Amino acid sequence: MADSKSRVICVGEVMVELSRGNDGRYGMGFGGDTFNTAVYLARAGIPAAYATAMGDDPYSDGLMALATAEGVNGDLIRRMRGRMPGLYLIETDAKGERKFYYWRETSPARDLFELPDWAAVAEALLSARLVYFSGVTLSLYSNTGIGRFLAALELARRQGVKVAFDGNFRPRGWKGDVARARTVFAEALKRVDIALPTFDDEATLWGDTNPEATVERLQAFGIGEIVVKNGSSTALVADKNGREHVPVPEVVEPIDTTAAGDSFNAAYLAARLNGENPLAAAGAAHGLAGQVIRHRGAIMPRAVSAMH
């Protein structure tokens, strides 16, 4: 394996994805916010690995095959006997906005940090170049799992590993327990170097009135680099050099907005890891997200990615 200090490890859950085509039939794929980001990082030439737990069923085999085909390292994907991955269904309205329906309560990904060899997964984080996770990741775990994961992040940062986080707040994932979500997010935010929130989510969870308020709240946690995504309007970038709005270069009529934020994050992190400054990175991120929303499903066809 290439020097693992050079790789990004994305942590979370990937599910079987069913999305309805124009003919009303469903096509099967795979998706999950952090997995989508891992795929787009790998396509950008950044060594990426994915940490999760799957079952021993044919769909989990299919996911492993997809990870291999996309160049995402699967050595941190644990396989659990007799288990099945979660499933979600996407319904898209005429404007390209989507609604999700989930069957994921028994997903093995929830148990990642409570498996017999959870410590091996936690230890792998210490040798990453960057660890990436989201609010959805946090919603999966029990308090025990969260404690272990956050302790591993803390140790990793002491070893010089960077930590990137997308707030990605989904109320359903927290069973409506906003207080617990805030508590867990606050603990996570103390261990983050790069925050990549979406303004709508921050407004829902924290009551932020504008992206500037989001930046101020996150800076209070000591986060040095923040990019607030705000749909088809600008992204607000804040770092030691100040704050700047980076506009979307062209507003695209979306076919399906699935993974717009996940791909934005991947392109942003890839550009930063390749030495670009935050403003240039945000511009690149807008570009990839604009491509992704022209396609159905979370992961656009490879041939399209190769063209750009």
N, C-alpha and C positions, 0 to 999 in steps of 0.2 A: 504493500500500500504506500502511496505517496506520503510524505511527511504529514502526519495528522495535524500538526500545528498550523498547516496551511488550509484546513478545511472548515467550512461552516457546518455546524450541526443544528438542524431544525428539529424541534420537539413538539409532538402533538398527536393528532388523530387523523387518519385518512379513512374515508368511508367509500362504500360502493355508491356511485352517483347515477341516478336515473333522470334523464332530462328529455322532455317531450320535443320531438321534431315538428317541422311544419306539417307533416302528414298525420299528426296526432299520436304517432307511436313513440315509445320510449327507447332511447339509446342508452346503453350502459357504459359508464366510465368510472373514474375514481376521482375523488376530490377531498379536500380538507385544507383549511386556510394555510397552515404551515407547510403541508406537503406541496401545495401549489407553488409556494415560494421556493421550496427546495428544487423543484423541477426547473423553474425559470432561472434560478441561480446557476444550476448545472448547465443549462443552455447558454448562459452568458460566459461559460468557461471557468466558473468558480467551483472548486472541488466542494461538493455538498454531500452530507450524510443525513439520514432521517432516523430519528429515535421514536419508536412507538411499539405497541404490541398488536399483533394480528392473530387470526385463528390458524387452524391447519386445514382449512377448507379450500375448494378450488378458487374462490374469489380472492382469498388471501394470496394464493399462488399467483393469481393474475396480477395482483398489486406488486408482488415481488418482481415479476417479469417486467412490469411497467417501469419500476424503479431502475432495474438493470438497463432497460432500453434507453432510459433518459439519463443514464450516467449518475444516478443518485445512489450513493453507497448504502447498502442495506445491512451492514454488520451490527447496527444497533436496533434492528427490528426483531423483537422477540416473538416467537411463534408459540401460541398456547393451545394445547390439545383440547379438542372438543368445543372450541369457541368459534364464533363468527364475528366478522367486523360489523360495524354500524352501517346503516343504509340511509340515504336521503333522496328525496324526490324534489326536483325543481319544476315549478310552474312559472312561466314567464308571461307577463301581460303585454299588451300591444306596444307599450313604451319601452320594452326591454327590461323593466324592473322585475325582480324575481321574488318568489315566495318559496320558502323551503319547508319541507315536512320531513321530520326525522324519526328514525327507529334506531336508537343508539344507547339505550339505558344499560344494556349488557355488553357494551363494546369492551374488548380486552384492553384497548388503549387506556382505559381508566385505571388499570392496575399496574401500569408500567413501573412505578416506584414502590410497588409492594410485592413484586415478583421475587422468587428466591434469589435471583442474581441481580436485583435492582442496583446494587452497589457498583457492579461492573459498568452499567449504563451511566450512573452518576460520575464514576471515575473518568469515563471517556470524555465527559464535558470539560475536564480539567486540561485536556491537551488540544482543544479546538482553537481555531483562530478567532471564531465568533460563535456564540450560541444565540439562536433566534427562537422566540416562542411568542404566544399571543394570549389574549384574554380567554380565547376558547380553550387553549391548553390548560390554563389555570382552572377552568370550569370543570375539567374532567376529573380531577383528583380529589381524594378524601383529604382531610386535614393532615393526616400522616404523610400522604404522597406529596402534598404541597410543601410540607416542612422539609422533607428530604430533597426535593427538587431545588428549593430556594437555598438550602444549605450548600448544595453542590454548586449553584451559581456563585455564591459568595466565595467559596474556595477557588473556583475557576477565575474569578476576577482578580484574586490575590496572585494568581499565576500569570496575570497579564491577558487573560481572555476577555474579549469585548462581549457585551451582552446587548442584544437588540430586542425590542418588544413592541408589538402592535396591540393596542388596547382591545380591539375587536370584541366589544361587549355585546353578548347575545342574551337578553333577559331569560329566555327559556332555559338556557344552559345552567342558570343559577336558580332555577325553579322560582323565579320572582324574588329571591332573597337578596335585595339590593345591598343591604347592610353587610352581608357576608362578602359579596362581590367587592365592595369598596375596601373592606378590611384586607382581603387577599391581594387586591390590586396595589394597595398602599405598601404592603410588605414587598411585593415584587418590584415596585418602582424604586425602592431604595437600592436595588441591585442592577439598575439599568444604565447603560452608557448612551444608547441611541434609542429614542422613543419615536415610533412611527404611527401615531394615532389617527383615527378618522374623526373629524369634528362632530358629525352626527352622533357617534357612539359616546363621545366625551360629554356632549350636551345631555344625552339620555342618562348616563350614569352619574355625572357630577353636577349637572345643571349649568355647565359653562355657557356663557352668552355669546361668545365669539372665539375664533381661533387664538386671539391674543391672550384671552383668559386661560385657555388650555396651556399655552406656552408658560404663562406665569405659574400655574399650578404645578406643572412638571418640573420647572426650574427649581421650585421650592424643595423638590426631592433630590436636588443636586445633579440632575440630568444635563449633560453638557451639549447634547446635540438632539434637536427635536424637529421633526417634520410633521406638520399637521395637514393631513389630506382633507380637501373640502370639495369632493365631488368634481363637477365640471368647472368650478371656479379655481382660484389659485391654490397652491400649496404654500403654507407659511413655514419658512425655514428659520430656525433660531439656533445660533451657536455662539462661541466666544466673540465672533465678529459682529454680533448684532442680529437683527431680524430682517428678513426680506421675503416678499411675496413672489413666488415663481408662477407665472400664469401658465395655463394649459395652452400649448402652442396652437392646436386647432380643436375646436369642440366637435366631437364625433357623435352622430346619432347612434346610440348603442343598440346592438342587436340583443346582447345579453351582458349585463354588468357583472356577472359572476367572475370572481378573482381579479377584478380591477385593482383593488387595494393590494392583494397578495403579489401581483406582478409588479405593481409600482414599487413595493418594498424590495423585491428581488433586484430590480434594475437599479434602485437607489443604492442598496448595499453592495452590489457588484461594482458599481462605479466608484464608490468610496474605497472599497478594498483594492481597486486598481489605481488609487491615488488621485481621483478627481475630487474637486472641492464640493461642498454640500449643494451649492446652487447649480452647478453643472450636473451633479448627480440627480437633483430633483427634475431637471429638464429631461434627462434620459429616462427617468421613471415615468414622467407624463407620456413620453413617446411609446413605451412598451404598453402601458395601461390602455392607451388609445388603440393599439393594435388588438389587444385581448378582447376588448368590448365589442369588436366587430365580429366575434365568433361565438357560437354557442358553447356552453360548458366551461369548466374551469381552465382546462389546458388546451390551448389552441393547437391545431395541427403543426407538426414539426416543420413541414415544408414552408409554411408561412413564416415561422420564426427565422428560418435560414435565409430568407430573402431580405431580412432587415438587419 
